Amino acid sequence: MSGFSICETPKARTFADYCNYLYEYVARMFIWHCDFAPDYIFERYLIQSGQCAIYKPDIGAPIVIRGNYSGTPTEYLPGSQYAGTTLDGKTYTGKIGENIAVLWNNHTLTGDISTISAYASRFVESDKSILNVLRGARITALVTATDNTDKLTLDNVVKAINDGETVVKVPPAYREIDALDNGAKRFDILRLTDPKDTDKLQYLTRYRDDLLSAFLNEYGLSVECVNKMAQVSVSELHSMDSATAAIIESRLECRSRHLDIVRSWGYDISVEKGVARGVEFTANENKDEQEVEENAETV
């Protein structure tokens, strides 16, 4: 999809993948019903540009365009007209309230690409950290060889262990039992990481869950990622419901503000909250004291 820079490096591709992944959440915040344009075009324009408009030509059905306010400013708007283009490059200009209905993404008229990109970058760094810990668990200690004979012996020992053999044949010079009498050879160990660092993995995975929860809360989907490792009350689980509901209501208002103009042209158009958005939670006093068991181990 356009709007994100995609390079050929593995890290950039991972960033683009996360951008597209998070974009899907934002794109489903609202559901459009329209009889003259595809439903996806409204959210695409609003998410990318922060605003769009519906233009009514003299002949034919209305057209969804993306552009900016133009013309003489009014007391409350930066322009009395709106000029925009379609995906195929056609340009249209109209007067707001007559043959133009302007739709906003939010009250700041800004898109969401920068927010999506910022969270995608954090997800990439989180995945890199998790991968580094996993790799560190694999290379906590390496046995060193000083010559080809030692290396061959080590290769045979490692192969035997990997094959599940319980007895390994090695030359007498490497037998530990001869260490006092014959000065048996011992292999030095090169420690690259601390095996105890692997316990950071659980905190990194929790951070990733918290990151997704924070992103979804920003876009009106109340998700509490509970890491208290104990018991949590129902009221705590739904502590973000009011805040996320306010976001949804605000954005829904911005999208609906000029739809009556379009309907006055004789066309059907409406927008509503998407699945799982704006769900109200009600709890009585007894339920409010109810506690939810968490099965995670206590830290």
Solvent accessible surface area in square Angstrom, and as a share of the most:
residue,aa,sasa,rsa
1,M,92,0.41
2,S,78,0.50
3,G,53,0.51
4,F,23,0.10
5,S,90,0.58
6,I,98,0.50
7,C,68,0.41
8,E,141,0.63
9,T,76,0.44
10,P,97,0.61
11,K,104,0.44
12,A,15,0.12
13,R,112,0.41
14,T,50,0.29
15,F,41,0.17
16,A,5,0.04
17,D,92,0.48
18,Y,23,0.09
19,C,0,0.00
20,N,55,0.28
21,Y,89,0.34
22,L,0,0.00
23,Y,22,0.08
24,E,103,0.46
25,Y,62,0.24
26,V,1,0.01
27,A,19,0.14
28,R,125,0.46
29,M,1,0.00
30,F,2,0.01
31,I,40,0.20
32,W,8,0.03
33,H,87,0.39
34,C,32,0.19
35,D,92,0.48
36,F,33,0.14
37,A,19,0.15
38,P,68,0.43
39,D,70,0.36
40,Y,122,0.47
41,I,13,0.07
42,F,0,0.00
43,E,8,0.04
44,R,89,0.32
45,Y,4,0.01
46,L,0,0.00
47,I,0,0.00
48,Q,34,0.15
49,S,41,0.26
50,G,0,0.00
51,Q,17,0.08
52,C,0,0.00
53,A,0,0.00
54,I,0,0.00
55,Y,30,0.11
56,K,62,0.26
57,P,20,0.13
58,D,144,0.75
59,I,160,0.81
60,G,50,0.48
61,A,48,0.37
62,P,6,0.04
63,I,47,0.24
64,V,12,0.07
65,I,0,0.00
66,R,72,0.26
67,G,17,0.16
68,N,98,0.50
69,Y,30,0.11
70,S,35,0.23
71,G,48,0.46
72,T,101,0.59
73,P,90,0.56
74,T,61,0.36
75,E,151,0.68
76,Y,202,0.77
77,L,44,0.22
78,P,86,0.54
79,G,0,0.00
80,S,29,0.19
81,Q,69,0.31
82,Y,0,0.00
83,A,34,0.26
84,G,4,0.04
85,T,57,0.33
86,T,25,0.14
87,L,113,0.56
88,D,103,0.53
89,G,54,0.52
90,K,116,0.49
91,T,91,0.53
92,Y,50,0.19
93,T,71,0.41
94,G,5,0.05
95,K,99,0.42
96,I,26,0.13
97,G,41,0.40
98,E,108,0.49
99,N,43,0.22
100,I,0,0.00
101,A,0,0.00
102,V,0,0.00
103,L,0,0.00
104,W,37,0.13
105,N,0,0.00
106,N,21,0.11
107,H,99,0.44
108,T,98,0.57
109,L,47,0.23
110,T,70,0.40
111,G,25,0.24
112,D,3,0.02
113,I,33,0.17
114,S,86,0.56
115,T,40,0.23
116,I,0,0.00
117,S,26,0.17
118,A,42,0.32
119,Y,13,0.05
120,A,0,0.00
121,S,51,0.33
122,R,110,0.40
123,F,1,0.00
124,V,5,0.03
125,E,80,0.36
126,S,4,0.03
127,D,45,0.23
128,K,89,0.38
129,S,42,0.27
130,I,25,0.13
131,L,79,0.39
132,N,88,0.45
133,V,26,0.15
134,L,88,0.44
135,R,117,0.43
136,G,11,0.11
137,A,49,0.38
138,R,191,0.70
139,I,68,0.35
140,T,26,0.15
141,A,43,0.33
142,L,80,0.40
143,V,72,0.42
144,T,48,0.28
145,A,42,0.33
146,T,119,0.69
147,D,69,0.36
148,N,127,0.65
149,T,87,0.50
150,D,4,0.02
151,K,112,0.47
152,L,111,0.55
153,T,11,0.06
154,L,24,0.12
155,D,67,0.35
156,N,76,0.39
157,V,34,0.20
158,V,80,0.46
159,K,127,0.54
160,A,10,0.08
161,I,108,0.55
162,N,116,0.60
163,D,84,0.43
164,G,57,0.55
165,E,96,0.43
166,T,134,0.78
167,V,122,0.70
168,V,52,0.30
169,K,193,0.82
170,V,49,0.28
171,P,61,0.39
172,P,91,0.57
173,A,52,0.41
174,Y,28,0.11
175,R,115,0.42
176,E,117,0.52
177,I,132,0.67
178,D,25,0.13
179,A,37,0.29
180,L,175,0.87
181,D,123,0.64
182,N,110,0.57
183,G,57,0.55
184,A,14,0.11
185,K,87,0.37
186,R,160,0.58
187,F,57,0.24
188,D,104,0.54
189,I,85,0.43
190,L,87,0.43
191,R,164,0.60
192,L,89,0.44
193,T,49,0.28
194,D,62,0.32
195,P,70,0.44
196,K,152,0.64
197,D,58,0.30
198,T,51,0.30
199,D,80,0.41
200,K,104,0.44
201,L,50,0.25
202,Q,70,0.31
203,Y,102,0.39
204,L,39,0.20
205,T,56,0.32
206,R,38,0.14
207,Y,98,0.37
208,R,72,0.26
209,D,72,0.37
210,D,55,0.29
211,L,10,0.05
212,L,38,0.19
213,S,9,0.06
214,A,43,0.33
215,F,0,0.00
216,L,10,0.05
217,N,18,0.09
218,E,78,0.35
219,Y,6,0.02
220,G,3,0.03
221,L,32,0.16
222,S,42,0.27
223,V,49,0.28
224,E,56,0.25
225,C,41,0.24
226,V,37,0.21
227,N,51,0.26
228,K,113,0.48
229,M,22,0.10
230,A,55,0.42
231,Q,87,0.38
232,V,3,0.02
233,S,25,0.16
234,V,15,0.09
235,S,52,0.34
236,E,78,0.35
237,L,41,0.21
238,H,65,0.29
239,S,76,0.49
240,M,66,0.30
241,D,31,0.16
242,S,93,0.60
243,A,50,0.38
244,T,5,0.03
245,A,39,0.30
246,A,61,0.47
247,I,54,0.28
248,I,0,0.00
249,E,84,0.38
250,S,36,0.23
251,R,26,0.10
252,L,35,0.17
253,E,105,0.47
254,C,1,0.01
255,R,1,0.00
256,S,43,0.28
257,R,84,0.31
258,H,29,0.13
259,L,3,0.02
260,D,96,0.50
261,I,35,0.18
262,V,0,0.00
263,R,100,0.36
264,S,89,0.58
265,W,42,0.15
266,G,66,0.64
267,Y,60,0.23
268,D,87,0.45
269,I,0,0.00
270,S,43,0.28
271,V,18,0.11
272,E,81,0.37
273,K,64,0.27
274,G,6,0.06
275,V,121,0.70
276,A,55,0.43
277,R,17,0.06
278,G,22,0.21
279,V,108,0.62
280,E,158,0.71
281,F,87,0.36
282,T,119,0.69
283,A,36,0.28
284,N,85,0.44
285,E,150,0.67
286,N,125,0.64
287,K,108,0.46
288,D,53,0.28
289,E,132,0.59
290,Q,99,0.44
291,E,97,0.43
292,V,46,0.27
293,E,121,0.54
294,E,58,0.26
295,N,153,0.78
296,A,50,0.39
297,E,135,0.61
298,T,109,0.63
299,V,115,0.66
